Amino acid sequence: MKPETAEARMLLSAIEHAQNMVALADYDTGRLRYLNPAGMQLMGLTDEAAVAARWAPEFFTDVGF
């Protein structure tokens, strides 16, 4: 992600520094589009290619997420 406004940069910084997982997925396909560093650590992923290979439904269980 490459934010172009100061507001977008501030929002991205907050998401990247959040201690909780923040993920964005494509609504139609479920493919992950973004996972913040906390989420990458939680899921054991090391780079953007590993994130792009995952699907949002993988993060859900029968009782929720």
Summary of the structure (lengths in Angstrom):
residues: 65
radius of gyration: 12.5
end to end distance: 25.0
largest distance: 40.0
contacts: 132
relative contact order: 0.16
helix: 43%
strand: 17%
